[in-house]
């Protein structure tokens, strides 16, 4: 799992900022299953007095020591500004090679202004369209080796069981005829519902209207992902694909995509590869 350091202002509205950090940690825990939010200074705020220079220095020393341990994969910048403490954390992160990822427009603008030329690491668009990683052309790999590696792996077995279970239920419920195109049309419908669910969750998270609203929107998005996943697997099974083959070709296509050049996002944020020749 990826460990993400949560950088956020503390001074000023200390109580309010601690609540915001708590909300950020909760949102990450509920929406990013492979990410561990980390904010050790949150604990220090209850143990140390930020207004006492000696105790504040001890808190900074704690942060520095933990960042240097090497287990932090990414630093995310939150809040309406980059505080002096955050600036020190950013400098250290860049020196240590830790990914720095602004999560608000304010931190992104200030980061670009103050650390111009530093490598940015935006993996998606956390605060609106138009913010993307610079897409790099990766080296091609031996696809035959990739295929062989995946075809020899047993990690596909749980997926194969799930595919068969879904297809068996689907056939028993809707009939065993040639339904594959119908399944895919149903998938298109569910994808639109998934887009709406994700947009609702993003709107709730940005507004921070409370835990309950955010949690409900998150669960609704999870269910829509599940609908799409089931239909995709059902279609693949009826097409004649087994889990092992599906995983192998997915890995192969991923490596092909890594080697491609990509254009700019359209109005909906869709990015297509640049066709050569």
KAJOBEL-V27749 format. One record per run of one state. SS is the DSSP state (A for helix, B for strand, O for the rest). FROM is the first residue (numbers start at 1). TO is the last residue. If there is no record, write none. Layout:
# KAJOBEL-V27749
ss=[SS	SS]
from=[FROM	FROM]
to=[TO	TO]
This chain:
# KAJOBEL-V27749
ss=[O	B	O	A	O	B	O	A	O	A	O	B	O	A	O	B	O	A	O	A	O	A	O	A	O	A	O	A	O	B	O	B	O]
from=[1	2	8	14	32	35	39	40	48	53	69	74	78	84	97	99	103	105	115	143	152	157	175	180	208	211	240	243	259	262	263	273	274]
to=[1	7	13	31	34	38	39	47	52	68	73	77	83	96	98	102	104	114	142	151	156	174	179	207	210	239	242	258	261	262	272	273	277]
